[in-house]
Amino acid sequence: MAVKEELKKLKLHFVVVDLGEVEIMENMSVDQRHILKAALLDSGLELMDDKKSMLIEKIKNVIIEMVHHSIEPIKINFSDHLSQRLNHDYTYLSNLFSEVQGTTIEQFIISHKTERIKELIIYGELNITEIAWKMNYSSVAHLSSQFKKVTGLSPSHFKKLKDKRRNPIEEIGNIKE
């Protein structure tokens, strides 16, 4: 909404305003670009001109969509899905992501899957076996071992905790400085 509002103030017409992406009908002047960039920064958003940065954001958005917003169980291979959705070779995407983010796509996915598993455990609607199936783990043992590697806790121990702290989506997979 903040993006749409700023575009209206600049009298720019948009076709699409989607997560991480805007398509504008006219060409923006240098002044309009600077004004928009400053206004977005004030709203906690960033205008990305760099194609590599935009591709990184698209990779993150595809992963977040699959892990956190997919209703159906995740059955497709992440690397194939990313390649198809973003029209790039997975090796290129993987190398770019690692170079810019300082972590691998795989680690980013594991971090998000772990947070999703925490969420599903907290909701209590599915048991661990159902969660493993929904998140496309080969077994409960695989889910448990990966969960413990990331959190230091087994899923059942996590379930017993009174303070079931989760991380906000935007903080998952980012390197702490």
BALOBA-1460 file (C-alpha; in Angstrom, 3 decimals):
// residues 177
<rec num="1" residu="m" x="0.000" y="0.000" z="0.000"/>
<rec num="2" residu="a" x="2.883" y="2.356" z="0.786"/>
<rec num="3" residu="v" x="4.327" y="1.764" z="-2.682"/>
<rec num="4" residu="k" x="0.984" y="2.439" z="-4.391"/>
<rec num="5" residu="e" x="0.556" y="5.630" z="-2.366"/>
<rec num="6" residu="e" x="3.997" y="6.946" z="-3.325"/>
<rec num="7" residu="l" x="3.426" y="6.127" z="-6.987"/>
<rec num="8" residu="k" x="0.116" y="8.041" z="-6.907"/>
<rec num="9" residu="k" x="1.847" y="11.070" z="-5.335"/>
<rec num="10" residu="l" x="4.307" y="11.064" z="-8.228"/>
<rec num="11" residu="k" x="1.414" y="10.705" z="-10.689"/>
<rec num="12" residu="l" x="2.857" y="7.436" z="-11.995"/>
<rec num="13" residu="h" x="0.440" y="4.813" z="-13.299"/>
<rec num="14" residu="f" x="1.171" y="1.221" z="-12.394"/>
<rec num="15" residu="v" x="0.067" y="-2.022" z="-13.940"/>
<rec num="16" residu="v" x="1.278" y="-4.358" z="-11.204"/>
<rec num="17" residu="v" x="2.317" y="-3.814" z="-7.604"/>
<rec num="18" residu="d" x="3.277" y="-7.198" z="-6.221"/>
<rec num="19" residu="l" x="5.575" y="-8.396" z="-3.465"/>
<rec num="20" residu="g" x="8.980" y="-7.065" z="-4.449"/>
<rec num="21" residu="e" x="7.907" y="-5.951" z="-7.921"/>
<rec num="22" residu="v" x="6.286" y="-2.929" z="-9.575"/>
<rec num="23" residu="e" x="5.461" y="-2.379" z="-13.231"/>
<rec num="24" residu="i" x="4.999" y="1.287" z="-14.146"/>
<rec num="25" residu="m" x="3.330" y="2.412" z="-17.369"/>
<rec num="26" residu="e" x="5.474" y="5.480" z="-18.061"/>
<rec num="27" residu="n" x="9.206" y="6.130" z="-17.858"/>
<rec num="28" residu="m" x="10.327" y="7.637" z="-14.569"/>
<rec num="29" residu="s" x="12.468" y="10.746" z="-14.585"/>
<rec num="30" residu="v" x="15.657" y="10.823" z="-12.533"/>
<rec num="31" residu="d" x="13.945" y="13.207" z="-10.076"/>
<rec num="32" residu="q" x="10.920" y="10.927" z="-9.725"/>
<rec num="33" residu="r" x="13.230" y="7.972" z="-9.096"/>
<rec num="34" residu="h" x="15.086" y="9.870" z="-6.324"/>
<rec num="35" residu="i" x="11.823" y="11.010" z="-4.706"/>
<rec num="36" residu="l" x="10.379" y="7.488" z="-4.855"/>
<rec num="37" residu="k" x="13.580" y="5.971" z="-3.466"/>
<rec num="38" residu="a" x="13.602" y="8.431" z="-0.509"/>
<rec num="39" residu="a" x="9.879" y="7.929" z="0.195"/>
<rec num="40" residu="l" x="10.241" y="4.144" z="0.142"/>
<rec num="41" residu="l" x="13.226" y="4.317" z="2.509"/>
<rec num="42" residu="d" x="11.077" y="6.370" z="4.924"/>
<rec num="43" residu="s" x="8.525" y="3.537" z="4.791"/>
<rec num="44" residu="g" x="11.209" y="0.928" z="5.489"/>
<rec num="45" residu="l" x="11.299" y="-0.233" z="1.861"/>
<rec num="46" residu="e" x="14.031" y="-0.122" z="-0.730"/>
<rec num="47" residu="l" x="14.043" y="0.681" z="-4.433"/>
<rec num="48" residu="m" x="16.292" y="-1.796" z="-6.160"/>
<rec num="49" residu="d" x="17.874" y="-0.838" z="-9.431"/>
<rec num="50" residu="d" x="20.392" y="-3.642" z="-9.463"/>
<rec num="51" residu="k" x="19.204" y="-6.675" z="-11.446"/>
<rec num="52" residu="k" x="21.162" y="-9.070" z="-9.217"/>
<rec num="53" residu="s" x="19.522" y="-7.677" z="-6.061"/>
<rec num="54" residu="m" x="16.117" y="-7.988" z="-7.687"/>
<rec num="55" residu="l" x="16.840" y="-11.610" z="-8.621"/>
<rec num="56" residu="i" x="17.922" y="-12.367" z="-5.027"/>
<rec num="57" residu="e" x="14.630" y="-10.909" z="-3.765"/>
<rec num="58" residu="k" x="12.710" y="-13.018" z="-6.276"/>
<rec num="59" residu="i" x="14.538" y="-16.154" z="-5.083"/>
<rec num="60" residu="k" x="13.627" y="-15.318" z="-1.475"/>
<rec num="61" residu="n" x="9.998" y="-14.622" z="-2.399"/>
<rec num="62" residu="v" x="9.612" y="-17.918" z="-4.293"/>
<rec num="63" residu="i" x="11.063" y="-19.841" z="-1.331"/>
<rec num="64" residu="i" x="8.886" y="-18.017" z="1.204"/>
<rec num="65" residu="e" x="5.809" y="-18.597" z="-0.952"/>
<rec num="66" residu="m" x="6.535" y="-22.334" z="-1.236"/>
<rec num="67" residu="v" x="7.435" y="-22.915" z="2.396"/>
<rec num="68" residu="h" x="5.063" y="-20.594" z="4.237"/>
<rec num="69" residu="h" x="2.082" y="-20.109" z="1.938"/>
<rec num="70" residu="s" x="1.708" y="-23.382" z="0.073"/>
<rec num="71" residu="i" x="-1.474" y="-25.185" z="1.052"/>
<rec num="72" residu="e" x="-0.591" y="-28.394" z="-0.760"/>
<rec num="73" residu="p" x="2.359" y="-30.489" z="0.452"/>
<rec num="74" residu="i" x="5.652" y="-29.421" z="-1.120"/>
<rec num="75" residu="k" x="6.395" y="-32.151" z="-3.662"/>
<rec num="76" residu="i" x="8.556" y="-30.399" z="-6.255"/>
<rec num="77" residu="n" x="12.319" y="-30.146" z="-6.032"/>
<rec num="78" residu="f" x="13.223" y="-26.597" z="-4.898"/>
<rec num="79" residu="s" x="16.063" y="-26.239" z="-7.424"/>
<rec num="80" residu="d" x="13.784" y="-27.235" z="-10.330"/>
<rec num="81" residu="h" x="11.022" y="-24.952" z="-9.078"/>
<rec num="82" residu="l" x="13.356" y="-21.949" z="-8.737"/>
<rec num="83" residu="s" x="14.842" y="-22.539" z="-12.200"/>
<rec num="84" residu="q" x="11.400" y="-22.791" z="-13.793"/>
<rec num="85" residu="r" x="9.899" y="-19.802" z="-11.966"/>
<rec num="86" residu="l" x="12.848" y="-17.475" z="-12.515"/>
<rec num="87" residu="n" x="13.999" y="-18.670" z="-15.951"/>
<rec num="88" residu="h" x="17.619" y="-19.136" z="-14.873"/>
<rec num="89" residu="d" x="19.905" y="-22.099" z="-14.456"/>
<rec num="90" residu="y" x="19.911" y="-23.239" z="-10.820"/>
<rec num="91" residu="t" x="23.723" y="-23.174" z="-10.622"/>
<rec num="92" residu="y" x="23.693" y="-19.480" z="-11.582"/>
<rec num="93" residu="l" x="20.957" y="-18.715" z="-9.022"/>
<rec num="94" residu="s" x="22.774" y="-20.680" z="-6.335"/>
<rec num="95" residu="n" x="26.148" y="-19.024" z="-6.940"/>
<rec num="96" residu="l" x="24.625" y="-15.542" z="-7.073"/>
<rec num="97" residu="f" x="22.623" y="-16.125" z="-3.882"/>
<rec num="98" residu="s" x="25.671" y="-17.428" z="-1.980"/>
<rec num="99" residu="e" x="27.844" y="-14.563" z="-3.199"/>
<rec num="100" residu="v" x="25.359" y="-11.843" z="-2.224"/>
<rec num="101" residu="q" x="23.725" y="-13.367" z="0.872"/>
<rec num="102" residu="g" x="26.696" y="-15.128" z="2.442"/>
<rec num="103" residu="t" x="24.633" y="-18.301" z="2.809"/>
<rec num="104" residu="t" x="23.406" y="-20.989" z="0.442"/>
<rec num="105" residu="i" x="19.908" y="-21.294" z="-0.983"/>
<rec num="106" residu="e" x="19.743" y="-24.679" z="0.744"/>
<rec num="107" residu="q" x="20.494" y="-23.129" z="4.157"/>
<rec num="108" residu="f" x="17.954" y="-20.375" z="3.489"/>
<rec num="109" residu="i" x="15.324" y="-23.020" z="2.650"/>
<rec num="110" residu="i" x="16.201" y="-25.097" z="5.734"/>
<rec num="111" residu="s" x="15.881" y="-21.989" z="7.947"/>
<rec num="112" residu="h" x="12.448" y="-21.253" z="6.510"/>
<rec num="113" residu="k" x="11.304" y="-24.863" z="6.689"/>
<rec num="114" residu="t" x="12.368" y="-24.946" z="10.347"/>
<rec num="115" residu="e" x="10.317" y="-21.832" z="11.112"/>
<rec num="116" residu="r" x="7.328" y="-23.311" z="9.271"/>
<rec num="117" residu="i" x="7.698" y="-26.528" z="11.258"/>
<rec num="118" residu="k" x="7.740" y="-24.497" z="14.493"/>
<rec num="119" residu="e" x="4.560" y="-22.773" z="13.360"/>
<rec num="120" residu="l" x="2.852" y="-26.082" z="12.538"/>
<rec num="121" residu="i" x="3.928" y="-27.559" z="15.897"/>
<rec num="122" residu="i" x="2.581" y="-24.501" z="17.754"/>
<rec num="123" residu="y" x="-0.763" y="-24.673" z="15.910"/>
<rec num="124" residu="g" x="-1.040" y="-28.287" z="17.037"/>
<rec num="125" residu="e" x="-3.318" y="-29.307" z="14.151"/>
<rec num="126" residu="l" x="-0.834" y="-31.819" z="12.686"/>
<rec num="127" residu="n" x="1.353" y="-34.431" z="14.339"/>
<rec num="128" residu="i" x="5.073" y="-34.713" z="13.498"/>
<rec num="129" residu="t" x="4.443" y="-37.444" z="10.894"/>
<rec num="130" residu="e" x="1.887" y="-35.247" z="9.103"/>
<rec num="131" residu="i" x="4.233" y="-32.255" z="9.290"/>
<rec num="132" residu="a" x="7.071" y="-34.330" z="7.794"/>
<rec num="133" residu="w" x="4.780" y="-35.362" z="4.929"/>
<rec num="134" residu="k" x="3.488" y="-31.803" z="4.375"/>
<rec num="135" residu="m" x="7.036" y="-30.379" z="4.327"/>
<rec num="136" residu="n" x="8.280" y="-33.148" z="1.975"/>
<rec num="137" residu="y" x="10.740" y="-34.827" z="4.325"/>
<rec num="138" residu="s" x="11.642" y="-38.414" z="3.490"/>
<rec num="139" residu="s" x="10.970" y="-39.421" z="7.102"/>
<rec num="140" residu="v" x="10.184" y="-38.111" z="10.573"/>
<rec num="141" residu="a" x="13.798" y="-38.951" z="11.492"/>
<rec num="142" residu="h" x="15.107" y="-36.655" z="8.720"/>
<rec num="143" residu="l" x="12.827" y="-33.807" z="9.839"/>
<rec num="144" residu="s" x="13.812" y="-34.336" z="13.486"/>
<rec num="145" residu="s" x="17.529" y="-34.420" z="12.775"/>
<rec num="146" residu="q" x="17.430" y="-31.266" z="10.622"/>
<rec num="147" residu="f" x="15.180" y="-29.483" z="13.153"/>
<rec num="148" residu="k" x="17.561" y="-30.373" z="15.991"/>
<rec num="149" residu="k" x="20.602" y="-29.195" z="13.972"/>
<rec num="150" residu="v" x="18.998" y="-25.778" z="13.487"/>
<rec num="151" residu="t" x="17.242" y="-25.249" z="16.829"/>
<rec num="152" residu="g" x="19.191" y="-27.478" z="19.200"/>
<rec num="153" residu="l" x="15.888" y="-29.108" z="20.184"/>
<rec num="154" residu="s" x="13.960" y="-32.117" z="19.022"/>
<rec num="155" residu="p" x="10.473" y="-31.310" z="17.661"/>
<rec num="156" residu="s" x="8.895" y="-33.041" z="20.666"/>
<rec num="157" residu="h" x="11.030" y="-31.018" z="23.106"/>
<rec num="158" residu="f" x="10.146" y="-27.830" z="21.223"/>
<rec num="159" residu="k" x="6.451" y="-28.755" z="21.528"/>
<rec num="160" residu="k" x="6.808" y="-29.013" z="25.313"/>
<rec num="161" residu="l" x="8.410" y="-25.591" z="25.694"/>
<rec num="162" residu="k" x="6.272" y="-22.918" z="27.208"/>
<rec num="163" residu="d" x="8.089" y="-20.100" z="25.384"/>
<rec num="164" residu="k" x="7.611" y="-21.111" z="21.753"/>
<rec num="165" residu="r" x="9.503" y="-18.201" z="20.250"/>
<rec num="166" residu="r" x="9.478" y="-17.907" z="16.473"/>
<rec num="167" residu="n" x="11.458" y="-15.598" z="14.191"/>
<rec num="168" residu="p" x="9.794" y="-13.095" z="11.851"/>
<rec num="169" residu="i" x="9.918" y="-14.201" z="8.184"/>
<rec num="170" residu="e" x="12.063" y="-11.245" z="7.144"/>
<rec num="171" residu="e" x="14.782" y="-12.207" z="9.668"/>
<rec num="172" residu="i" x="15.062" y="-15.875" z="8.670"/>
<rec num="173" residu="g" x="18.205" y="-16.861" z="6.835"/>
<rec num="174" residu="n" x="19.911" y="-13.501" z="7.230"/>
<rec num="175" residu="i" x="23.443" y="-13.465" z="8.584"/>
<rec num="176" residu="k" x="23.643" y="-11.820" z="12.005"/>
<rec num="177" residu="e" x="26.356" y="-9.189" z="12.194"/>
